[in-house]
């Protein structure tokens, strides 16, 4: 399993949940590759960071979940950095954007 664009050295926990009429959600927790911490911090400041959870097996590679970071926690101690990501599917953005509609007068159509 791979979490793009982050280089997790060890995944401690992963939960993925999808219910009817709700956005799919995922929580990922694990130990990060400390060599790229500056890049990871900069990426996390981006409001629309997309993350892909990919699975591998017997000659296949598949995107299992794709979503945006809704919240995160980054903890560091003695050059070990743990990251917890709360992800939500891209359909979440449809609830966030204002939709503008224009209705013409009937006599003009």
trRosetta pair geometry for C-beta under 8 A, 3 or more apart (Angstrom, degrees):
i j d omega theta_ij theta_ji phi_ij phi_ji
1 11 6.6 -25 85 -5 123 159
1 14 7.4 -108 145 -6 159 168
1 53 6.8 -9 -170 -174 102 87
1 54 7.0 157 -156 83 52 52
1 55 5.4 -20 -101 -105 76 66
1 56 7.1 -152 -67 17 32 82
1 64 7.8 -36 -132 14 98 146
2 53 7.7 161 82 -156 46 43
2 54 4.7 -13 60 61 94 103
2 56 7.1 52 -8 -21 102 113
3 6 5.1 -16 107 60 104 100
3 8 5.4 50 37 -5 119 123
3 11 7.4 129 -18 -89 124 118
3 28 5.8 118 -111 -170 150 161
3 30 7.7 158 13 37 147 139
3 51 6.4 -3 -176 -176 88 110
3 52 7.5 166 -155 83 42 50
3 53 5.7 -13 -105 -104 72 69
3 54 7.8 -171 -77 22 26 75
3 85 7.8 158 -176 30 142 149
4 51 6.7 164 84 -158 56 56
4 52 4.4 2 53 54 107 98
4 54 6.5 41 -9 -7 108 116
5 43 6.5 -141 78 -141 125 159
5 51 7.2 -110 10 -114 65 68
6 32 6.5 -76 -176 -120 109 102
6 40 6.3 63 -119 -119 92 112
6 43 8.0 -163 -75 84 83 151
6 51 7.3 -2 0 -130 105 112
6 83 6.8 -123 -157 77 153 156
6 85 7.8 -160 -5 -41 156 143
7 32 6.7 84 79 -162 69 72
7 33 3.9 -23 106 12 117 130
7 36 6.0 84 29 38 127 139
8 11 5.4 56 140 -68 146 76
8 28 7.7 -108 -68 163 151 119
8 30 4.3 36 -153 105 126 140
8 31 6.6 104 -164 70 76 50
8 32 6.1 -61 -108 -100 53 51
8 33 7.4 -138 -100 -19 7 82
8 83 7.6 -119 -97 51 94 113
9 30 7.4 -179 53 154 58 106
9 31 4.8 -53 59 103 101 101
9 32 6.7 78 0 155 91 10
9 33 5.4 130 -52 -71 95 67
10 30 5.6 -166 97 -164 52 100
10 31 4.4 26 48 37 93 114
11 14 5.8 -7 175 -36 128 112
11 28 7.0 -63 -139 -163 105 91
11 29 7.5 103 -165 80 65 48
11 30 4.1 -58 -114 -87 43 139
12 29 4.9 -56 65 109 107 93
12 30 5.0 176 4 -97 77 59
12 31 7.0 95 -36 -20 102 79
12 82 7.6 4 -4 -142 140 113
13 27 7.2 -14 118 114 103 98
13 28 7.5 169 93 -153 63 32
13 29 4.4 14 53 50 95 111
13 30 7.5 -166 32 -59 53 74
14 26 7.1 -9 -170 -172 84 100
14 27 7.1 174 -148 88 40 58
14 28 5.2 8 -111 -111 85 71
14 29 7.4 -158 -68 27 51 65
14 30 8.0 -2 -58 -41 91 113
14 53 7.5 130 -161 -136 137 141
15 26 6.7 168 89 -152 54 53
15 27 4.7 10 50 48 100 97
16 24 7.1 4 -174 178 89 103
16 25 7.4 173 -151 93 47 49
16 26 4.5 -9 -103 -104 76 93
16 53 7.4 -136 -78 61 132 164
16 64 7.5 -99 -76 139 170 109
16 65 5.6 -140 -125 -67 134 148
17 24 7.0 171 90 -157 47 61
17 25 5.1 -9 60 62 94 92
17 26 7.4 173 20 -80 65 46
18 22 7.4 177 -163 82 48 91
18 24 4.0 -17 -97 -109 99 91
18 25 7.5 170 -77 22 54 59
18 89 7.8 56 -108 -36 104 136
19 22 4.4 25 71 38 97 125
22 25 8.0 -38 138 -17 110 103
23 88 5.1 32 133 -173 135 100
23 89 4.9 -160 -171 43 87 97
23 91 5.3 -166 -113 76 92 102
23 92 4.8 51 -127 -69 159 86
23 95 7.9 -92 -50 -2 129 133
24 65 6.8 -149 136 -138 133 103
24 67 6.8 -137 90 -73 97 133
24 88 7.2 144 82 -161 53 50
24 89 4.0 73 47 -39 92 124
24 91 7.8 91 15 28 81 114
25 67 7.8 124 -122 -150 34 173
25 86 7.3 -17 -167 -173 102 81
25 87 6.7 149 -161 85 52 61
25 88 5.5 -18 -104 -103 74 68
25 89 7.5 -88 -61 -14 40 81
26 53 6.5 -140 -170 -24 166 145
26 65 5.2 96 -51 152 149 160
26 67 6.3 159 23 32 111 141
26 85 7.7 7 107 106 91 98
26 86 7.8 162 86 -158 50 39
26 87 4.3 -8 60 61 94 112
26 88 7.9 -166 24 -71 69 29
27 84 7.0 -4 -173 -173 91 91
27 85 7.0 169 -152 86 44 57
27 86 5.6 -10 -104 -106 81 66
27 87 7.3 -168 -75 22 33 77
28 51 7.8 -134 17 148 146 149
28 53 7.3 -172 -75 -90 134 119
28 83 7.8 6 107 109 93 91
28 84 7.2 169 87 -152 51 45
28 85 4.6 1 54 52 98 104
28 87 7.0 33 -1 -8 104 117
29 82 7.0 17 -174 178 83 102
29 83 7.3 -168 -138 94 47 47
29 84 4.5 -2 -102 -106 90 82
29 85 7.7 -165 -70 22 48 63
30 82 7.0 -160 111 -146 20 74
30 83 6.7 -16 63 57 62 80
31 80 6.4 -45 -141 -167 108 95
31 81 7.2 115 -158 75 60 51
31 82 5.8 -42 -95 -97 55 71
32 36 7.7 -113 165 67 108 88
32 37 6.9 108 116 -93 133 80
32 40 6.3 10 -164 -77 150 172
32 81 4.6 -39 51 91 112 104
32 82 7.1 175 -1 -104 88 18
32 83 5.2 61 -46 -7 119 116
33 36 5.5 37 96 24 104 102
34 37 5.6 -7 -159 -41 54 114
34 79 5.5 45 -149 177 168 80
34 80 7.1 -88 -64 -106 127 28
34 81 5.6 136 -97 8 83 110
36 39 4.6 -42 -180 41 90 119
36 40 5.9 96 120 -27 87 97
37 40 5.5 -56 -145 38 35 112
37 41 6.2 37 157 -22 69 103
37 76 7.8 49 -139 -95 145 136
37 81 5.9 136 -107 -22 118 166
38 41 5.9 -51 -148 33 30 111
38 42 6.5 28 154 -16 62 107
39 42 5.8 -59 -151 38 30 110
39 43 6.3 31 153 -20 66 107
40 43 5.7 -54 -147 36 32 112
40 44 6.3 31 156 -22 65 107
40 74 7.8 147 127 -117 117 138
40 81 8.0 140 75 127 152 149
40 83 7.2 -102 172 -79 139 150
41 44 5.9 -57 -150 34 29 111
41 45 7.0 33 152 -24 61 102
41 74 7.3 137 -99 158 80 177
42 45 5.9 -54 -159 25 34 113
42 46 7.7 45 145 -29 60 95
43 46 5.8 -45 -169 11 44 117
43 49 5.7 96 166 -121 85 137
44 49 6.7 -53 -110 -13 33 165
44 69 6.9 -99 -135 127 69 168
44 72 5.6 -96 -148 60 122 157
44 74 7.0 -94 -51 -41 178 134
46 49 4.5 109 83 -59 109 94
48 68 5.9 -52 -154 -135 57 132
48 93 8.0 45 -127 -96 111 128
49 68 6.4 122 72 -154 50 75
49 69 4.7 4 71 13 108 117
50 66 6.6 8 -176 -177 105 89
50 67 7.2 -178 -146 105 67 19
50 68 5.7 -48 -94 -91 56 69
50 90 7.6 7 -117 -82 107 107
51 66 7.4 179 88 -148 46 49
51 67 6.2 -19 58 69 86 65
51 68 7.2 128 12 -121 82 21
51 69 6.2 82 -17 -56 121 86
51 85 6.5 65 -37 167 175 154
51 87 5.6 -102 59 -105 126 134
52 63 5.5 -63 -162 -135 114 102
52 65 7.3 160 -157 87 45 55
52 66 5.0 -9 -106 -104 76 84
53 63 7.5 102 73 -165 52 60
53 64 4.8 -63 104 67 96 102
53 65 4.1 20 39 50 116 97
53 66 7.5 -143 23 -66 69 44
54 61 6.3 7 177 -176 117 89
54 62 6.8 162 -156 82 71 38
54 63 5.6 -44 -100 -101 79 50
54 64 6.4 157 -117 5 21 89
55 61 7.6 171 87 -151 46 46
55 62 5.4 -16 59 62 88 91
55 64 4.8 67 -12 -45 106 128
56 60 7.1 168 -153 88 47 57
56 61 5.4 -9 -105 -105 78 74
56 62 8.0 173 -81 22 36 68
57 60 5.7 -12 70 56 70 94
63 66 5.8 6 173 -47 125 109
65 87 7.1 106 141 107 124 143
65 89 7.8 -102 -164 -89 86 85
66 89 7.4 65 83 -133 60 71
66 90 6.8 -8 114 -24 93 111
67 87 4.0 114 87 166 124 105
67 88 5.3 -177 -176 84 130 25
67 89 4.7 -79 -101 -92 108 32
67 90 6.2 -146 -121 -38 55 62
67 92 7.6 63 -156 6 101 124
68 87 6.7 154 74 -151 27 76
68 88 6.3 -28 60 62 77 76
68 90 6.4 97 -18 -94 100 62
68 92 6.7 -124 44 59 113 128
68 93 7.2 82 2 -51 148 104
69 72 5.7 -10 -173 -44 123 112
69 85 5.8 -80 -121 -154 97 101
69 86 7.2 90 -161 69 62 56
69 87 6.1 -48 -97 -98 45 71
70 86 5.0 -68 65 107 98 97
70 87 6.5 145 4 -127 91 17
70 88 4.7 57 -44 -3 129 112
70 92 7.2 -88 -83 172 116 169
71 85 7.9 152 87 -161 52 41
71 86 4.2 12 56 45 89 124
72 83 6.6 -17 -169 -168 109 90
72 84 6.4 158 -157 84 57 59
72 85 5.3 -12 -107 -106 94 59
72 86 6.8 -150 -71 19 47 75
73 83 7.3 159 83 -154 55 44
73 84 4.3 8 50 49 99 108
74 81 6.5 -6 -171 -172 90 103
74 82 7.5 164 -153 84 44 51
74 83 5.3 -6 -106 -106 75 78
74 84 7.9 -149 -66 27 39 66
75 81 7.0 161 85 -153 46 54
75 82 4.8 -9 61 58 97 97
75 83 7.9 -170 25 -74 66 36
76 79 7.7 5 -172 -109 100 12
76 80 6.9 162 -151 83 59 45
76 81 4.5 -17 -99 -100 88 81
76 82 7.7 -176 -78 21 41 64
77 80 5.8 -22 69 60 69 93
88 92 4.3 60 125 -47 122 151
89 92 6.1 140 74 -18 57 92
90 93 5.8 -26 -177 10 64 113
91 94 5.4 -33 -171 15 59 118
91 95 7.7 55 141 -13 69 95
92 95 6.0 -57 -168 32 44 109
92 96 6.7 36 143 -19 71 112
93 96 5.4 -62 -148 38 42 113
93 97 6.2 33 161 -20 76 107
94 97 6.6 -54 -139 32 28 103
104 108 5.2 -107 167 76 114 118
104 109 5.5 120 97 -54 129 106
105 108 4.8 80 68 5 89 107
105 109 7.6 -174 89 -12 48 88
106 109 6.1 -65 -152 32 37 106
